[in-house]
Amino acid sequence: FVAPDLFRNVGDARVAAARTQIETLGTALDAYRLDNGSYPSTAQGLGALWERPTIAPPANWKSPYLRKAVPEDPWGHAYVYLSPGRVNPQSYDLLSYGADGRVGGEGENADVVSWK
């Protein structure tokens, strides 16, 4: 009877970690925009926060905007980054597809998004 509660807590912790990572990446994206006038393009990706992009390199790229390389989400998947975003066409969409790595889902499989 204890095991289901333990696994639920692990799932909740991973969702919370994904939310925290998305917030941290969002702060770095905002700093990048302040320096460069726009968010990294989808093609440049989140890697532009760690290394100067080779695709359309910005003139004002200052230094890494993160302390470490861009992490994977807590389930070992890459974060999905779109700029301009589909939901946020004036900025970006940043999300994790959760444990199953697929759109939608419930519980630990639910998407964790930057705009909610």
C-alpha positions in Angstrom: 0.0 0.0 0.0 3.0 2.3 0.5 4.5 1.8 -2.9 1.7 3.6 -4.9 2.0 6.7 -2.6 5.8 6.7 -3.0 5.6 6.5 -6.8 3.0 9.3 -6.9 5.4 11.5 -4.8 8.2 10.8 -7.3 6.0 11.7 -10.2 4.9 14.9 -8.4 8.5 15.8 -7.7 9.4 15.4 -11.4 6.6 17.6 -12.4 7.7 20.2 -9.9 11.3 19.9 -11.2 10.1 20.4 -14.8 8.2 23.6 -13.8 11.3 24.9 -12.0 13.5 24.2 -14.9 11.1 25.9 -17.3 11.0 29.0 -15.1 14.8 29.0 -15.0 15.0 28.6 -18.8 12.4 31.4 -19.2 14.5 33.8 -17.1 17.6 33.0 -19.3 15.5 33.5 -22.5 14.4 36.9 -21.2 18.0 37.9 -20.5 18.9 36.7 -24.0 16.1 38.8 -25.5 17.3 41.9 -23.6 20.8 41.5 -25.0 19.9 40.5 -28.5 16.5 42.1 -29.2 14.7 38.8 -29.8 14.4 35.3 -28.4 16.5 32.6 -30.0 14.8 31.2 -33.1 13.5 27.7 -33.1 16.5 26.7 -35.3 18.9 28.2 -32.8 17.1 26.5 -30.0 17.7 26.5 -26.3 21.4 25.8 -27.0 21.7 29.5 -27.8 21.5 30.1 -24.0 24.7 28.1 -23.5 26.8 28.6 -26.7 26.8 31.4 -29.2 24.5 30.3 -32.0 26.2 29.4 -35.3 22.9 29.9 -37.2 22.4 33.7 -37.6 24.7 34.5 -34.7 23.5 37.6 -32.7 25.8 40.6 -32.5 25.2 41.2 -28.8 25.5 37.6 -27.4 27.2 38.3 -24.1 28.1 35.0 -22.4 26.3 31.8 -21.4 22.9 32.7 -20.0 22.8 29.5 -17.9 25.3 28.2 -15.4 25.2 24.8 -17.0 24.3 23.3 -20.4 20.6 23.1 -21.1 19.2 20.2 -19.1 16.9 17.5 -20.3 13.5 17.4 -18.6 13.2 15.1 -15.5 12.2 12.2 -17.7 15.2 12.4 -19.9 13.6 14.2 -22.9 14.7 17.4 -24.5 12.5 20.4 -23.8 10.4 21.5 -26.7 11.1 25.1 -27.7 9.4 27.1 -30.5 10.0 30.8 -31.3 7.8 32.3 -32.3 5.5 30.1 -30.4 2.2 28.6 -31.5 0.4 29.6 -28.3 2.6 32.7 -27.7 3.3 34.0 -31.2 4.9 37.2 -29.8 7.5 35.2 -27.8 8.0 31.5 -27.4 6.5 28.2 -26.3 8.6 26.1 -23.9 7.3 22.7 -22.7 7.9 19.2 -21.6 5.6 16.4 -22.8 5.9 14.7 -19.4 6.8 11.1 -18.6 5.5 9.6 -21.8 7.2 12.1 -24.1 4.0 12.6 -26.1 1.5 15.5 -26.5 -1.3 15.6 -23.9 -1.8 13.1 -21.1 -2.8 13.1 -17.5 -0.9 13.0 -14.2 2.8 12.5 -14.8 2.2 12.1 -18.6 0.6 15.6 -18.8 2.4 18.4 -20.6 4.3 20.9 -18.4 4.1 24.3 -20.2 5.6 27.7 -19.7 2.4 29.6 -20.2 0.3 28.2 -17.4 
